[in-house]
């Protein structure tokens, strides 16, 4: 048989190593979109040894595996038919310094905003623009998270990950990760193979404040610049624009800002003179996806409990009991609408988990 029944599968972890394996575990409380979905199996990973212990089990190689951090970039369009590894490691340490940088290491399960604020309180700079981003440290490199002019890649030094195929730990430096706009190798060839267990950051000894993003400079006018002041301004802007997922379930930005050829941008500018655009190269421009969605009338839209935030058109929300499949269907309708009007195809940013699309 292709997949052992959950009732007959021997989930005991041998060699006196104890790992608590949950069956038919609800994922609703572990994802910020809060849709009803479950994992056939789930393990709360509290130490790296848990991964080694699981890998040694005969049944482990047959299970589809999904790594779950803060659940802020996942949309479950169905239940997950395999093993979810929920990262719960939260340690951190100062490693060393050289002439230009401080090096600090944090474990994968540490909530991202907690980590950012700890570095600021400890007197470090570099992460202040990334305050209040949901998720965990381990998830940050996967997405190459970014906000207000700073990306994870700007402060990244290396990471450690557990290879689920080989059962060993591997280190990756910046060049190995193929960082791009909201992208890395962990969304492609290494997806579902590597479990990030820790990330080492390289934070500048001399501040390099970045406050030119819309809204930041105005809020900081007249203030003495510091990491704390910038983080506070970032939090104010984010709270003003984006719904709090603890109050209105969402995964933040649901679409990437499209980068299009300048020729198309110029053509659209003649039709829509108010369309904003930001040059990326001589031949390409980034267009705010939120503006495109607003122009097609979706901002504030609601169908049942699936909707678009009235405060920010880039955010799809769950008003209570929307299913992941309903959220994805709404996203597809938005993509179709924007493509018809602007000839731009939006790309969904969060990862969609759908067992119907998984290989057998």
Secondary structure, 3 states (H helix, E strand, C coil): CCCCCCCCCCCCCCCCCCCCEEEEEECHHHCCCCCCCEEEEEEEECCHHHHHHHHCCCCHHHCCEEEECCCCCEEECCCEEEEEEEECCCCEEEEEECCCEEEEEEECCCEHHHHHHHHHHCCCCCCHHHCCCCCEHHHHHHHCCEECCEEHHHCEEEEEEEECCCCEEEEEEHHHHCCECCECHHHCCCCCCEEEEEEEEEEECCCCCCCCCCCHHHHHCCCCCCHHHHHHHHHHHHHHHCCCCCCCEEEEECECCCEEEHHHHHHHHHHCCCCCCEECCCCEEECCHHHHHHHCCCCCCEECCEEECCCCCCEEEECCCCCHHHHHHHHHHHHHHHHHHHCCCCCECCEEECHHHCCC
